[in-house]
Each structure stands twice: as structure tokens, then as C-alpha cells.
Amino acid sequence: MAEQTRLLVLVDGSERAIQTARYLTGFMPVGGHVQIVLFHVFNGTQEQRRELEEHQACEGIAEQLRTQEQEEKQGVLACLQQAKRILVDGGYRAEHVEIKFQCMVQGVARDIIEEAKNGYSAVVLRRRGLGAIQNIILGSVAVKLLQALTFLPIILVGQEPPAKKLLLAVDASPHSKKAVEFAAHLLGKSKGYEARVLHVVQGLGAVRFELAEGACPEQAEDASAEVCLKAFKAQVARLLHTAATLLTEGGFDPGRISKAVVTGARNRAEAIVTEAERNGCSTIVVGRRGLSRVDAFFMGRVSHAVVYAGKQFSVWVV
């Protein structure tokens, strides 16, 4: 029996929420082992009304706000129902799609984080929405979630049509391995997915990688540049081979897994996004932190940059 997958899908009551539902039906596996919770934290007009309700002269305005709140609430609930219909029509079982609507308790982001602790496999949200400010790429709530949801994968749904082809940017870090394992677990048992495993090297622009398998040579007394380069190339080949093996063991068709190395990159994130564009990938998978851990950042510099640079793609941060 397949292990249960439970996705917390954030719905903000806008057309973007409907697009998120379409991503789930167009890209994600549809089956009995997948459960979806459509979740909304309702802010309403309580904060706006609080002071007004203390003054009798402002009762008319407060009543208008109460009416506005009811209209907003009904709109959100209608959006949640529409999203559920799209999911069910797309193949999800009706009993496996739950609607969860709650009034704000601590704050929108904090309430989402508390809900996320209840046995979910990942959190899914659109880049914009959830009270997003239009002149930035991510809404303020989304930024807070990226900072705080370190215990769950985050799936940021982009604008690209959900082609079943993903790019996995890998290095030798534990977070990178977890990202590959997550993709294998979530998608491997379903057919039709194609994966491209990529490692980006800054510098070494003149070096060609053939990606031949083989063990790293024993350390020699002659630590020449040629020996070091040979060892490095073998290390990269093993890294990509290990990632491809994890995908295969998870159920991916080996014939639909490709491997690539980009050298001479000045910016790893830009190289990852460019590779996704060239290969028709709609989804990029990255580890939350890479090998160069910087405590001042809520994510590794590369994964952070991919989220912002690849704004048209769906990006999974694991």
C-alpha cells in the first residue's frame, strides 16, 4: 500500500487559487494515496472595526464593514468549493479533498505554520496572493512561510503550464539529497514524468564533462592539476549517478532521467533557471540549503535566488 501523501494547499479566494488547483490536477499525481486540504485563514475586518464599534457615531461605518466581511467570507468559501470541484473533476477522490476555513487567531502566517505541523507532506501556495503586494515577487505571507517552514517542503506554484518535466538542481549537501528523495516519493509511482538532474559548477568553463561513471582515483603523490581534475569529475559523476539512482528506486523510468553539468557559471541560480528554460521544465526542485551554509539567510543563497529568478516556474524548496 502506498504511503499517504497529505498536501496543505493555501487558498486566498482569488483566481490564483484556481490556478493552484489546476496545477495540482495537471502536474501532481492523482490517486488514492494523495489527500489535499484546501486551507484559508480569514482575516476579515475585525481590526478595522474594533475602534469604530466603541463609538456610537461610527456604528454605520462598522455595519458596512460587517457586511463587507460577510461578502468576503462568502467569496472565499465559494472559491474553496470551486477549487475542490476542479480537483475532483481532475481525478482526486471527493473524500480526499477537505476544505478547512478558520478565522485568524495569531496572524495569517502563524496560523498557517501551526496548521502545517499537523502531519502534512508539503505546503503548496501561489507566488502571489495571500495578501501579496503587487510590486514584489512574493507576497509578505509567502516570505514569512519561506523563512519559518523549515520542517516541510514548500511548493511555490508558478505561471508555466504544468508540463510533467522537472529539473533537480543537486549538490552534495543533505538538503539536496532530501529534495531528490521528496520528488521520488511524490512523483515516482506515477507514470509520465521526466527528470533532468543538474549540477552547476562555478568556473571551469573550459572543462568538458563526459559524465562517465567510475570511482574517484586514489590519492597520488603527484597531486597535479590533471589528477585533481580527474578526481573532481569522478566526484560529480557519482553525485549525479546517486541522484538518478534515488529517482529510479522511487519509481521513475530510467529512460526518462537525464543528467547534465554546467560549468563556467558566474551565477548558479541563473544557470539553473536557464537550464530549465532550455529543456522545457515547468518545475525546479532545490534543497533549502546547499553546501555553503550562511546563517544570515533563511535559505541557501542559491535556492533563495532560484525562487526569485525563476518566477515563471514552480519551485519546490525542500
Residue pairs with C-beta under 8 A, 6 or more apart in sequence:
1 33
2 31
2 32
2 33
2 189
3 33
3 185
4 33
4 35
5 29
5 33
5 34
5 35
5 121
5 185
5 186
6 35
6 36
6 37
6 119
6 120
6 121
7 24
7 28
7 34
7 35
7 36
7 37
7 120
7 121
7 122
7 123
7 124
7 155
8 37
8 39
8 112
8 115
8 116
8 120
8 122
8 123
8 124
9 20
9 21
9 24
9 36
9 37
9 38
9 39
9 83
9 123
9 124
9 125
10 20
10 39
10 40
10 112
10 123
10 124
10 125
10 126
10 129
10 130
11 17
11 20
11 38
11 39
11 40
11 76
11 79
11 80
11 83
12 40
12 76
12 126
12 129
12 130
12 131
13 40
13 72
13 75
13 76
13 79
13 80
14 79
14 129
16 126
16 128
16 129
17 79
17 80
17 83
17 126
17 129
18 79
18 82
18 83
18 86
19 126
19 157
20 83
20 124
20 125
20 126
20 157
21 82
21 83
21 84
21 86
21 87
21 90
22 86
22 90
22 162
23 157
23 162
23 314
24 36
24 87
24 90
24 92
24 124
25 86
25 87
25 89
25 90
25 91
25 92
26 90
26 161
26 162
27 162
27 163
27 164
27 282
27 283
27 314
28 34
28 186
28 187
29 186
29 187
29 189
29 190
30 90
30 91
30 92
30 190
31 91
31 189
31 190
32 93
32 96
33 189
34 92
34 96
35 96
35 97
35 98
36 87
36 92
36 96
36 97
36 98
37 98
37 99
37 100
37 120
38 80
38 83
38 84
38 97
38 98
38 99
38 100
39 100
39 101
39 112
39 115
40 76
40 80
40 100
40 101
40 102
41 102
41 103
41 104
41 108
41 111
41 112
42 72
42 73
42 76
42 101
42 102
42 103
42 104
43 104
43 108
43 131
44 69
44 72
44 73
44 103
44 104
45 65
45 66
45 68
45 69
45 72
46 69
46 104
48 65
49 62
49 65
49 66
52 58
52 59
52 61
52 62
52 65
53 59
53 62
76 101
77 101
80 99
80 101
81 99
84 94
84 97
84 99
87 97
88 94
88 97
100 115
102 111
104 111
105 111
106 114
108 130
108 131
108 141
109 141
109 144
109 145
109 148
112 123
112 141
112 145
113 145
113 148
113 149
116 123
116 149
116 151
116 152
117 151
120 152
121 152
121 153
121 186
122 152
122 153
122 154
122 155
122 182
122 186
122 316
123 145
123 149
123 152
123 153
123 154
123 155
124 155
124 157
125 142
125 145
125 154
125 155
125 156
125 157
126 156
126 157
127 137
127 138
127 139
127 142
127 156
127 157
127 158
127 311
128 134
128 138
128 139
129 139
129 142
130 139
130 141
130 142
131 139
131 140
131 141
132 138
132 139
132 140
132 141
132 142
133 139
133 140
137 308
137 311
138 146
138 156
138 307
138 308
142 156
145 154
146 154
146 298
146 299
146 307
146 317
147 298
150 288
150 298
153 179
153 182
153 316
153 317
153 318
154 316
154 317
155 314
155 315
155 316
156 307
156 314
156 315
156 316
156 317
157 314
158 282
158 310
158 311
158 312
158 313
158 314
158 315
159 311
159 312
160 282
160 283
160 312
160 313
160 314
161 282
162 282
162 283
162 314
163 280
163 281
163 282
164 192
164 193
164 194
164 282
165 193
165 194
165 195
165 196
165 279
165 280
165 281
165 282
165 283
166 183
166 187
166 193
166 194
166 195
166 196
166 281
166 282
166 283
166 284
166 285
167 195
167 196
167 198
167 272
167 275
167 276
167 279
167 281
167 283
167 284
167 285
168 179
168 180
168 183
168 195
168 196
168 197
168 198
168 243
168 247
168 285
169 176
169 198
169 199
169 200
169 268
169 272
169 284
169 285
169 286
169 302
169 306
170 176
170 177
170 179
170 180
170 197
170 198
170 199
170 239
170 240
170 243
170 287
171 199
171 239
171 287
171 290
171 291
172 235
172 239
172 291
173 287
173 289
173 290
173 291
174 287
175 287
175 288
175 289
175 290
175 300
175 318
176 243
176 286
176 287
176 290
177 242
177 243
177 246
177 287
178 287
178 318
179 285
179 286
179 287
179 316
179 318
180 197
180 243
180 246
180 247
180 285
181 246
181 250
182 285
182 316
182 318
183 195
183 247
183 250
183 285
183 316
183 318
184 246
184 247
184 249
184 250
184 251
184 252
185 250
187 193
187 250
187 251
187 252
188 247
188 249
188 250
188 251
188 252
189 250
189 251
190 251
191 253
193 252
193 256
194 256
194 257
194 258
195 247
195 252
195 256
195 257
195 258
196 257
196 258
196 259
196 260
196 275
196 279
196 281
197 240
197 243
197 244
197 247
197 257
197 258
197 259
197 260
198 259
198 260
198 261
198 262
198 272
198 275
199 236
199 239
199 240
199 260
199 261
199 262
200 261
200 262
200 265
200 268
200 271
200 272
200 275
201 236
201 261
201 262
201 263
201 264
201 265
202 264
202 265
202 266
202 268
203 263
203 264
204 263
204 264
205 263
205 264
206 264
207 229
207 233
207 263
209 233
209 236
209 237
209 261
209 263
210 233
211 236
211 237
211 240
211 259
211 260
211 261
212 237
213 237
213 238
213 241
214 234
214 237
215 234
215 238
216 231
216 234
216 235
216 238
217 227
217 230
217 231
217 234
220 227
236 261
240 259
240 261
241 259
243 259
244 254
244 257
244 259
247 257
248 254
248 257
260 275
262 271
262 275
265 271
267 305
268 302
268 305
269 302
269 305
269 306
269 309
269 310
270 305
270 309
272 284
272 286
272 302
272 306
272 310
273 284
273 306
273 309
273 310
273 313
275 281
276 284
276 310
276 313
281 313
282 313
282 314
283 313
283 314
283 315
283 316
284 306
284 310
284 313
284 314
284 315
284 316
285 315
285 316
285 318
286 302
286 303
286 306
286 315
286 316
286 317
286 318
287 300
287 303
287 317
287 318
288 299
288 300
288 303
288 317
288 318
289 299
289 300
289 303
290 300
290 301
290 302
290 303
292 300
292 301
293 300
294 300
294 301
297 304
298 304
299 307
299 317
303 317
306 315
307 315
307 317
